[in-house]
Amino acid sequence: MGSATLDRPSMGEPKLREKTWEPAYEEDVLKAWRVEPDLYRFSPEPGQPTYVIDTPPPYPSGSWHVGAVMAYAMIDMIARAQRMLGRAVLFPFGLDRNGINIERTVEKKTGKALHRWDREAFIQECRKEIEAIGNGLLELAVRVGMSADFDHTYYTDSDEYRAFSQAIFLELWPKGLFYRGERPTFWCPVCETPLAEADIDYEERPSNLVWMKFPLTSKGEIRIATTRPELLAACRAVIVHPDDARFAGLHGKKARVPLYDHEVPILTHPTAKPEFGSGAAMICSYGDMVDLQLFRELRLEPVKAIDEHGKMTDAAGPLKGLKVEAARAKAIELLRAGGFLEKLEPIQHQTPICSRTLNPIEFLSSDAWYLKQLEFRDDLRRLAQEMEFRPTRHRQLVLDWIDSLTIDWPISRLRYYHTEIPLWYCKKCGETLAPPPGKYYRPWKDPAPFAKCPKCNSKEFVGEQRVFDTWMDSSVSNLFLTRYHTDPDFFGANFPLSLRPQGREIVRTWLYYTMLKSWLVHRSKPFRRVFIHGLGLDARGRAMHRTQGNVIDPWPYQAARRRRDPALRRGRDEPGRRLPDQRGEDRRGREVRHEALERRAVHLFVRGAGGREAPTLRRMDPRGAEPARRFVPRRLRGPEPVPPGEPGSGLPLEPVRPALRGDGEGPRVRGRHGRPMDAARVPAGSPAPPRARHPVLDGQDLAVRV
């Protein structure tokens, strides 16, 4: 913003007679911001350095909890610190409004499943719901004092953003990076759509290890333990470890599957675990990832025992039509009645679940579009090394995720409120046709933008009904913000972006997919620095989730005047804190509020006693005419903070020291014992003190290094 002054409405003079903080003062500040709409607009002067932040666009599935407010307060402090260092800061704010979450909200609210709706009507209902929730979230973001450019808020469900997301897809289309295939994949029976590996969580849940006896076709039997007896109809082999002496005489023999009586071979394979259960395992289509891999490797013929709705198919015989849990219980009853059940062993089982619905997922064969990613793993590992991570240990999170990938990215979803896949198919020959980038395409309702099929000259086309995985949209936010396609000069000057701040829970999704897209589009790292913060925890140390009912809503705290915005920021910016998970405890909020009131009382006393002119927002040099605004840069460039517990640490009045001294300067240099030291007493020619490292504003060497 340069050194020009800003005209702003007067905020009034601080009154010494006020004994406590008056919340109405914050309302006056908010009013001043509203009448100055371009206050935080990105408008660099010639030659001014820029700093571009890829702000996480929150998903408005409900109001923020206090942990989310604290996370965004940290990002805001980084933006403010960069402005105070003289940089033009692009600090955008957006709402990620596509996806299954809002669809599930509408389904629950109306009691009507997505595929029972008219598509257009469902989309309108989602838009109505998401706008109401999103407006409340925007209001809260402004209320907590974020200095983002709210006058240019972007929405991922807007025609502009969806057209941009489709344009990136269409730019990559000729490179042969996408393919369509029928193959087993992760499937959520509640969402009724295929999922990517990044959509899967694993949770320890109680289960039963069901011990069964499989009769041999010759003599005897083989004991097998499984957690999925409902899949017996889909069993196509039994495996044992080649070195397991217990089964040495059974290699190559056959067993009969209980309840269904079909024969399956007993094979040796190194993936069998002698220490688990009986040591023998049945291979079914599909119980887990091992089943998936072995069906491909051994070329077994799959049987579909579970359908897309999570119900047993005709192939399941007596279990037909039952939901999976009910089918499991029924299978145990039938095994007991037939004399095949040996015992039930209660266990804690690592269960794969949908990250959105928290329901167990299945492995079903599905026709889907895929984006190649496995062949780029070495490139992505290199990108991770090129970017600066803070804290540095969190680089390993993305490296571990890259190493764990086993399949390409399934990008298509059988949903409605997402960006559509911009493809059409020739009705006659089946040729897949992609339009030119630029427009927002809706193939399920728009006419095909082709005169005829280039392969067979047919003039009849069918539009693609499927939509993108929502991360296909989120993963291009950095390209969108740096005006890729529309402003080559700006893009060239600001890509890679200065900073990606985000939570560690979305490293495997938002960060990883952004790295993948940036590499495929531009063969470049997406960011210079990545700042990974922790989670918001409750007082018991559990992650805050509305599904667990342990969130703290910031709105009542605001209304009750128990915890104000500065307290939230200061609570996150604690001395010595190194960005771990943050507990949202009211105790710390009260402590911080007390500290802030103490500082303010002393500052007002000194100002009033000295007869100084009260600060206003009418005329203010944004480069730091106010001592309080010069405090942060001086602190960041000054000496290391005194470690907690040493002399000179924990000085709650340090920020108001300029008023006490009356010199308008920032905090004094500290001596070897942490005591303030006049600059005049520093010996001439002394080397500059080491630069401070601040846990939030600096992001542990993040925010001020150029």
Buried (B, 14 or more C-beta within 10 A) or exposed (E): BBEEBBEBBEBEEBEEEEEEBEEEEBEBBEEBBEEBEEBBBBEBEEEEEBBBBBBBBBBBBBBBBBBBBBBBBBBBBBBBBBBBBBBBBBBBBBBBBBBBBBBBBBBEEEEEEBEEBEBEEBBEBBBEBBBEBBEBBBEBBBBBBBBBBBEBBBBBBBEEBBBBBBBBBBBBBEEEBBEEEEBBBBBBBBBBBBBBBBBBBEEEEEBBBBBBBBBBEEEEBBBBBBBBBBBBBBBBBBBBBEEBEBBEEBEEBBBBBBBBEEEBBBBBBEEBBBEEBBBBBBBBBBBEBBBBBBBEEBEBEBBBBBBBEBBBBEBBBBBBEBBBEBBBBBBBEBBEEEEBBBEBEEBEBEBBBBBBBEBBBBBBBBEBBBBBBEEBEEBBBEBBEEBBBBBEEBBEBBBEBBEEBEBBBBBBBBBBBBBBBBBBBBBBEEBEBBBEBEBBBBBBEBEBBBEEBEEEEBEEBBBBEBBBBBBBBBBBBBBBBBBBBEEEEBBEEBBBBBBBBBBBBBBBBBBBBBBBBBBBBBEEBBBBBBBBBBBBBBEEEEBBBEEEEBBBBBBEBBEEEEBBBBBBBBBBBBBEEEBEBBBBBEEBBBBBBEBBBEBBBBBBBBBBEEEEEEBBBEEBBBBBBEBBBBBBBBBBBBBEBBEEEEEBBEBEEBBBBBBEBEEEBBBBBBBEEBEBBEEEEEEEEEEEEEBBBBBBBBBBBBBBEE
